[in-house]
Structures are given as structure tokens and as C-alpha cells.
Amino acid sequence: MDNYDDLIVVGELMPISIFKNNGSGFQKLQNTGVDNLRGWWESISKVDMDNDGDLDFIICNLGANNFYRPPLERPTTVIAKDFDNNGTLDPVVFSYFKESFENPVQKSFPIHFWADLNGQSPIFRAKFNSFKSYSKATIKNLFNENEIKGATTLTANFDKSIFLENVGNGIFKHSELPIEAQFAPINDIAILDYNNDSLNGLSN
């Protein structure tokens, strides 16, 4: 304990970022055990859940009942850029799906309907001439190298709300909250001792 408050930053389409306060500034910690969890994080609440004297955290997320449901190795990806230079950012979202009933191999396809992309930017109107041809569009062939240059790319690979246990020395261990807490997005959470047993419970 150095009496300096450290910092944990969470947000949509970003990792759980932990910063150590050294008294003169903040240093981002590496290899924290949760560096690779990129979620739709909505909020974070501190609590000593395991009563070991240090702070643990509850971090709220999108929940398992969603359209994307990305595993760690197949993230949902957002590519955003003003592709047609009209002053408006054009985000395109990709997620993994089976290529077809006959071919179960999963590829990263845009989730947008073709008409939606056509209405979003004229750059997409010249790329395909039918719904069938658009159905083959992937994250690798929707944009050429020049179009993708300078674009912002964000990913999410984890959708569960979690308990983040502080195991010491800048290392954290995560466990998913019960299934009842995964049915919908959680924007905030209350931490209460319902029965005065010195053990905390959760209410979303």
C-alpha cells in the first residue's frame, strides 16, 4: 500500500487498462491477466468481494444474450473512416459467421445489409451488383489497401460481465458472473450486504 490511488479504465471496444500511480504519474501495467479481454464494458465498481483486504472489481458488459457472441479468437471488428470524404464517419461492423450450411468454416462478414451500406456511402455501391455477390464480402475483400489506410480499427472478443479478483502484484483473475447476470447489458450495478453477514451481493 503506497496511499496512491491507481486507475482502471474500461469502455466499449477496448481492453481493461490498469494504470499504476507512482506519485508523479501513471504507468500502464502489462501482463495483468486481463489484457486480452476486449469488451463492450459499461461500468466498473470496486469491492473487496473475497474479504482479503484489497480491492476487487465488478465490471459490467454486454452480456451473453447478444447478436455477436464473439470468442477470443474470432473478435467482432469495427472499421471506421470517412470513406467518401463527406465529413461523416462511416463505421462498418464485421463478425464471424459460417460461410454456408455446406461450408461450416467461419469468416468475418459485415453485419450490415447491402442496402444499408449503399445508403451509408457511395463507395460501397460500385463494389457489388447483387445481394448474392455481397454475401461473399469479407473483412479482407470489402476494402482495398488504399481505402483501409488511416481507418480506425476496434475489436471486441468478450461479452460477459465479470468479477475481477485482485491477486496482487498487478495481476488480476476474472470469472464470469452467474448466468442470470448475462441475460442483458448491465449499465451499472449496486453492491450490497443483503443479510449483514459481511459478504457482499450484487443488484443490477
N, C-alpha and C positions, 0 to 999 in steps of 0.2 A: 504494500500500500504506500503510494507516494503522495496522496492527497490531491493529485491532479485528476480531473475528470477526463476520461478518454472519450472517444467519439465512434459511434457506429452509424453508418449511413446506408439506408435502403431506399429503393424506389423501383418503378416499373422498368423492366428490361435491363436490369443491372445486377451485379453481384452484391453480396453482403460485404460491405467495405468497412474494415476496422482500422481505426487510427489511434496510435499511442501518443498521449500527451506527455512530452518530455520537459514541460515547463516553459519552453521557449517557442514551441510549435508542435505540429502534429506530424507523425511519421506513419505512413500506411504499412500495416503489418502484412507479411506474406506467409503463405503456407499455414493459414489459420484453421484449416479443416473444412471450411465452407466457401473457399474462394471460387469454386466452380459452380455454385448454385446461383443461377440467374433466374429470377422470378418476376412476377407481377406484384412485388412487395408493396403493401398498402400502409402498414404501420408497424411500430416496434414498441414494446412495453417491457420495462425492466422489473425483475422479481427474483428473489432468492428462492427458487422453486424447490431445490433439494436441501435447503437449510444447512448449507455448508459454509456460510459466511461470506460468499462472494455473489456477484450479480449474474443472474441468468436472464434470458430474454424470451419473450413470445413474439414471433414475427408473423404477421398476417399476410395471406397471399390470395391468389385467385380461387383456390380450391380445386379438387379433383373433378368436379362436375362441370367441365368446360369443353369447348369445341376442339382445342388444340391437343391437350394431354401429351405434352412432349416428354420423351425420355431424355436422359442426359446426353446420349449420343446422337439424338435427332432433334435439335432445337427448332423452335419457331423463330423465324428471322424476319426482321423489318428492314427494308432498304428504302431510304428516304432521300429525295433530292428534288430540286426544281427542274425536272427533266425538260420541260418546254420553255423555260426561262420567262414565265409569265408572272413571277413574283409569289407564286404559291407552292408550298412544299407538297410533293406527290409521294406519299408513303405506299409501299407495296408490301404485303404480308405474305410470307411463304410458310407452309407447314408440310410435314411428311404424311403421305398417303400411299396406299398400294397403287401401283401403276394401272392395274386392271384386275378383274376377277381371275383371269387366266394367269397373270403375272403378279405374284404377291410381293415382288421387290418394291420397297418403299423409296420414293423420291420426293424431293422438296418442290411442291407445286404452289402456285399462287392461289390464295383462298378466294380471290375476288372473281365475280362473274365477269365474262368478257365485256359485256355491255357497260359494266361499272368502270372498268379500266379505260374503255373507249371514251366515256364521258369525262373521266378524270384528266386525261391528257391526250392530245392528238398523236403523240409519239407512239402510242400503242395501236392506233388504228391501222397503220400500214404494216404491222408485223404479222397479222393473221387475217385470213379471208373467210374463216368459218369457225363455228364452235368446235368442230372436230379437231381442226389444226391447233386451236388454242388449248385444247385439252392436253396436248403434248408439251405445253410450255413448262419449263422448269426454271429453277433459280439460276441454272447455268446458261440457258439459251434465251431468256426473255430480254436480257440486256447485252449489248456488245461492250467491248472494253472501254470505248470512249464514253458511252452513256453511263457506265457504272463509276467512272473516275470521279472522285470527290464526293461520292454518296456517303451518307451516314448509315452504318450497319449496326443494328442492335439485335440481340438474341435473348431468348428465354428458354430454359431447359428444365424448369422445376416449378410445379404449380401448387404444392401443398403448403398449408400453414404449419408452422413448426415451433417446437420448443428448442431453444438454443442453449445448451449447457456449457457453462464456462468451466473448463477442466484445468485452467491455469496456464501461465507462461504464454499467453496469446493464442492458445489453442481452444477450439470450440467443437462440440459434438452436437449434431442435430438429430432430432427424432420427430416424426410426424405427429401432429395432434390426432385425436381419435376421429374416426370416420364421420361422426356427427358434425365435426367442425370443418369438414371438407366439402359439404354439400353446396356451398355458395361462397362468393367472395366475402372476406371479413375486412371491413374498413377500420375497425377499432375493436378493442377488447378490454373488459374490466377484470381485474384480478382481485378476488375476494376470499376471505376466510369464512366460509358459509357456516361452519359449525363450531368455530372457536377452538379448533384443535391445533392451531399454529401451522396448519398446512393450507396452502393456497389453492383455490379453484378458479375456473375461468368462466366468464359470461360474455358472449358476444352480442 
